[in-house]
Each structure stands twice: as structure tokens, then as C-alpha cells.
Amino acid sequence: MKSPYDLANELAELIAQEENYIKVKELSEKVMGNKEHMQMITEFRERQFQLQELQMQQIQPAQEDIEATAELYTNLIAHEEIKELVIAEESLRVMYERKA
């Protein structure tokens, strides 16, 4: 019988070989290599996380916060490289959810 450590290592190897994972990794490196893009993504993810925290606490976020986050998202996906990354991340997330 394999140890949990061995199984975890096998899983990590399988994930590293997954096409969606490779694409996300490559696009992340490319996008994060651009300081402006990295700052935009960081700001968007921080705002998104703040909204999610409020929702988990069953607090309705302010409409202006929702709109500001939506505007950030619109600005993000106006950049083709970032848009490709967002799409690839979503594909990877969906793949993991289907297999869970």
C-alpha cells in the first residue's frame, strides 16, 4: 500500500502534466512578467477577495464596490494576454470541480 506522501507526489506529477495547468503556468509567467499587468491583477484579486469575504459573512457589499470591481475586470480582459490567462484559469477550475 502506498503512503499518503507517495500518493500526494503522484498527484502533483499528474497535475504538472495536465494541459490546462501547463497553459495557466505559462500564461501566468508571461503576464506576471509585465509589472503593469501584475499590479492590475493583484488589485482586482484583492478587491474580489474582499467582496467574497463580505458575502461569506452575509454582508451585502456596497454597490459602488461591486461596480468598481466589475470595471477593474473589464479593464483586465481588455488586455489579450490577461484575458487568455483568465479563461485558462477558469478552464482549470472547472476541470478540478468536475473531478472532485
CNS distance restraints for C-alpha pairs under 8 A (distance, minus, plus):
assign (resid   2 and name CA) (resid   6 and name CA) 6.11 0.50 0.50
assign (resid   2 and name CA) (resid   7 and name CA) 6.62 0.50 0.50
assign (resid   3 and name CA) (resid   7 and name CA) 6.37 0.50 0.50
assign (resid   4 and name CA) (resid   8 and name CA) 6.01 0.50 0.50
assign (resid   5 and name CA) (resid   9 and name CA) 6.26 0.50 0.50
assign (resid   6 and name CA) (resid  10 and name CA) 6.24 0.50 0.50
assign (resid   7 and name CA) (resid  11 and name CA) 6.15 0.50 0.50
assign (resid   8 and name CA) (resid  12 and name CA) 6.17 0.50 0.50
assign (resid   9 and name CA) (resid  13 and name CA) 6.25 0.50 0.50
assign (resid  10 and name CA) (resid  14 and name CA) 6.23 0.50 0.50
assign (resid  11 and name CA) (resid  15 and name CA) 6.15 0.50 0.50
assign (resid  12 and name CA) (resid  16 and name CA) 6.13 0.50 0.50
assign (resid  13 and name CA) (resid  17 and name CA) 6.40 0.50 0.50
assign (resid  14 and name CA) (resid  18 and name CA) 6.37 0.50 0.50
assign (resid  15 and name CA) (resid  21 and name CA) 6.70 0.50 0.50
assign (resid  16 and name CA) (resid  21 and name CA) 6.45 0.50 0.50
assign (resid  16 and name CA) (resid  22 and name CA) 6.74 0.50 0.50
assign (resid  17 and name CA) (resid  21 and name CA) 7.34 0.50 0.50
assign (resid  17 and name CA) (resid  22 and name CA) 6.90 0.50 0.50
assign (resid  18 and name CA) (resid  22 and name CA) 6.28 0.50 0.50
assign (resid  19 and name CA) (resid  23 and name CA) 6.22 0.50 0.50
assign (resid  20 and name CA) (resid  24 and name CA) 6.24 0.50 0.50
assign (resid  20 and name CA) (resid  88 and name CA) 6.66 0.50 0.50
assign (resid  20 and name CA) (resid  89 and name CA) 7.97 0.50 0.50
assign (resid  20 and name CA) (resid  91 and name CA) 6.97 0.50 0.50
assign (resid  20 and name CA) (resid  92 and name CA) 5.56 0.50 0.50
assign (resid  21 and name CA) (resid  25 and name CA) 6.10 0.50 0.50
assign (resid  21 and name CA) (resid  92 and name CA) 6.52 0.50 0.50
assign (resid  22 and name CA) (resid  26 and name CA) 6.13 0.50 0.50
assign (resid  23 and name CA) (resid  27 and name CA) 6.08 0.50 0.50
assign (resid  23 and name CA) (resid  88 and name CA) 6.79 0.50 0.50
assign (resid  24 and name CA) (resid  28 and name CA) 5.84 0.50 0.50
assign (resid  24 and name CA) (resid  85 and name CA) 6.21 0.50 0.50
assign (resid  24 and name CA) (resid  88 and name CA) 5.65 0.50 0.50
assign (resid  24 and name CA) (resid  89 and name CA) 6.02 0.50 0.50
assign (resid  24 and name CA) (resid  92 and name CA) 7.85 0.50 0.50
assign (resid  25 and name CA) (resid  29 and name CA) 6.24 0.50 0.50
assign (resid  26 and name CA) (resid  30 and name CA) 6.30 0.50 0.50
assign (resid  27 and name CA) (resid  31 and name CA) 5.97 0.50 0.50
assign (resid  27 and name CA) (resid  81 and name CA) 7.31 0.50 0.50
assign (resid  27 and name CA) (resid  84 and name CA) 7.51 0.50 0.50
assign (resid  27 and name CA) (resid  85 and name CA) 5.62 0.50 0.50
assign (resid  28 and name CA) (resid  32 and name CA) 5.70 0.50 0.50
assign (resid  28 and name CA) (resid  85 and name CA) 6.63 0.50 0.50
assign (resid  29 and name CA) (resid  33 and name CA) 5.98 0.50 0.50
assign (resid  30 and name CA) (resid  34 and name CA) 7.23 0.50 0.50
assign (resid  31 and name CA) (resid  37 and name CA) 6.25 0.50 0.50
assign (resid  31 and name CA) (resid  38 and name CA) 6.72 0.50 0.50
assign (resid  31 and name CA) (resid  81 and name CA) 6.50 0.50 0.50
assign (resid  31 and name CA) (resid  82 and name CA) 6.44 0.50 0.50
assign (resid  31 and name CA) (resid  85 and name CA) 7.87 0.50 0.50
assign (resid  32 and name CA) (resid  37 and name CA) 6.54 0.50 0.50
assign (resid  32 and name CA) (resid  38 and name CA) 4.89 0.50 0.50
assign (resid  33 and name CA) (resid  38 and name CA) 7.34 0.50 0.50
assign (resid  34 and name CA) (resid  38 and name CA) 6.09 0.50 0.50
assign (resid  35 and name CA) (resid  39 and name CA) 6.22 0.50 0.50
assign (resid  36 and name CA) (resid  40 and name CA) 6.29 0.50 0.50
assign (resid  37 and name CA) (resid  41 and name CA) 6.16 0.50 0.50
assign (resid  37 and name CA) (resid  82 and name CA) 7.54 0.50 0.50
assign (resid  38 and name CA) (resid  42 and name CA) 6.05 0.50 0.50
assign (resid  39 and name CA) (resid  43 and name CA) 6.09 0.50 0.50
assign (resid  40 and name CA) (resid  44 and name CA) 6.17 0.50 0.50
assign (resid  40 and name CA) (resid  72 and name CA) 7.77 0.50 0.50
assign (resid  40 and name CA) (resid  76 and name CA) 6.89 0.50 0.50
assign (resid  41 and name CA) (resid  45 and name CA) 6.06 0.50 0.50
assign (resid  41 and name CA) (resid  76 and name CA) 7.18 0.50 0.50
assign (resid  42 and name CA) (resid  46 and name CA) 6.12 0.50 0.50
assign (resid  43 and name CA) (resid  47 and name CA) 6.27 0.50 0.50
assign (resid  44 and name CA) (resid  48 and name CA) 6.03 0.50 0.50
assign (resid  44 and name CA) (resid  69 and name CA) 6.57 0.50 0.50
assign (resid  44 and name CA) (resid  72 and name CA) 6.06 0.50 0.50
assign (resid  44 and name CA) (resid  73 and name CA) 6.78 0.50 0.50
assign (resid  45 and name CA) (resid  49 and name CA) 5.96 0.50 0.50
assign (resid  46 and name CA) (resid  50 and name CA) 6.23 0.50 0.50
assign (resid  47 and name CA) (resid  51 and name CA) 6.31 0.50 0.50
assign (resid  47 and name CA) (resid  69 and name CA) 6.31 0.50 0.50
assign (resid  48 and name CA) (resid  52 and name CA) 6.25 0.50 0.50
assign (resid  48 and name CA) (resid  69 and name CA) 6.74 0.50 0.50
assign (resid  49 and name CA) (resid  53 and name CA) 6.11 0.50 0.50
assign (resid  50 and name CA) (resid  54 and name CA) 6.39 0.50 0.50
assign (resid  51 and name CA) (resid  55 and name CA) 6.30 0.50 0.50
assign (resid  51 and name CA) (resid  61 and name CA) 6.29 0.50 0.50
assign (resid  51 and name CA) (resid  65 and name CA) 7.93 0.50 0.50
assign (resid  51 and name CA) (resid  66 and name CA) 7.58 0.50 0.50
assign (resid  52 and name CA) (resid  56 and name CA) 6.13 0.50 0.50
assign (resid  53 and name CA) (resid  57 and name CA) 6.35 0.50 0.50
assign (resid  54 and name CA) (resid  58 and name CA) 6.26 0.50 0.50
assign (resid  54 and name CA) (resid  59 and name CA) 5.02 0.50 0.50
assign (resid  54 and name CA) (resid  60 and name CA) 6.68 0.50 0.50
assign (resid  54 and name CA) (resid  61 and name CA) 6.36 0.50 0.50
assign (resid  55 and name CA) (resid  59 and name CA) 5.35 0.50 0.50
assign (resid  55 and name CA) (resid  60 and name CA) 6.30 0.50 0.50
assign (resid  55 and name CA) (resid  61 and name CA) 7.25 0.50 0.50
assign (resid  61 and name CA) (resid  65 and name CA) 6.65 0.50 0.50
assign (resid  61 and name CA) (resid  66 and name CA) 6.82 0.50 0.50
assign (resid  62 and name CA) (resid  66 and name CA) 6.52 0.50 0.50
assign (resid  63 and name CA) (resid  67 and name CA) 6.15 0.50 0.50
assign (resid  64 and name CA) (resid  68 and name CA) 5.96 0.50 0.50
assign (resid  65 and name CA) (resid  69 and name CA) 6.15 0.50 0.50
assign (resid  66 and name CA) (resid  70 and name CA) 6.19 0.50 0.50
assign (resid  67 and name CA) (resid  71 and name CA) 6.09 0.50 0.50
assign (resid  68 and name CA) (resid  72 and name CA) 6.23 0.50 0.50
assign (resid  69 and name CA) (resid  73 and name CA) 6.25 0.50 0.50
assign (resid  70 and name CA) (resid  74 and name CA) 6.24 0.50 0.50
assign (resid  71 and name CA) (resid  75 and name CA) 6.22 0.50 0.50
assign (resid  72 and name CA) (resid  76 and name CA) 6.11 0.50 0.50
assign (resid  73 and name CA) (resid  77 and name CA) 6.29 0.50 0.50
assign (resid  74 and name CA) (resid  78 and name CA) 6.34 0.50 0.50
assign (resid  75 and name CA) (resid  79 and name CA) 7.39 0.50 0.50
assign (resid  76 and name CA) (resid  82 and name CA) 6.32 0.50 0.50
assign (resid  76 and name CA) (resid  83 and name CA) 6.97 0.50 0.50
assign (resid  77 and name CA) (resid  82 and name CA) 5.85 0.50 0.50
assign (resid  77 and name CA) (resid  83 and name CA) 4.40 0.50 0.50
assign (resid  77 and name CA) (resid  86 and name CA) 7.81 0.50 0.50
assign (resid  78 and name CA) (resid  82 and name CA) 7.86 0.50 0.50
assign (resid  78 and name CA) (resid  83 and name CA) 7.00 0.50 0.50
assign (resid  79 and name CA) (resid  83 and name CA) 6.10 0.50 0.50
assign (resid  80 and name CA) (resid  84 and name CA) 6.16 0.50 0.50
assign (resid  81 and name CA) (resid  85 and name CA) 6.33 0.50 0.50
assign (resid  82 and name CA) (resid  86 and name CA) 6.16 0.50 0.50
assign (resid  83 and name CA) (resid  87 and name CA) 6.22 0.50 0.50
assign (resid  84 and name CA) (resid  88 and name CA) 6.08 0.50 0.50
assign (resid  85 and name CA) (resid  89 and name CA) 6.03 0.50 0.50
assign (resid  86 and name CA) (resid  90 and name CA) 6.20 0.50 0.50
assign (resid  87 and name CA) (resid  91 and name CA) 6.24 0.50 0.50
assign (resid  88 and name CA) (resid  92 and name CA) 6.22 0.50 0.50
assign (resid  89 and name CA) (resid  93 and name CA) 6.15 0.50 0.50
assign (resid  90 and name CA) (resid  94 and name CA) 6.13 0.50 0.50
assign (resid  91 and name CA) (resid  95 and name CA) 6.14 0.50 0.50
assign (resid  92 and name CA) (resid  96 and name CA) 6.32 0.50 0.50
assign (resid  93 and name CA) (resid  97 and name CA) 6.21 0.50 0.50
assign (resid  94 and name CA) (resid  98 and name CA) 6.16 0.50 0.50
assign (resid  95 and name CA) (resid  99 and name CA) 6.38 0.50 0.50
assign (resid  96 and name CA) (resid 100 and name CA) 6.08 0.50 0.50
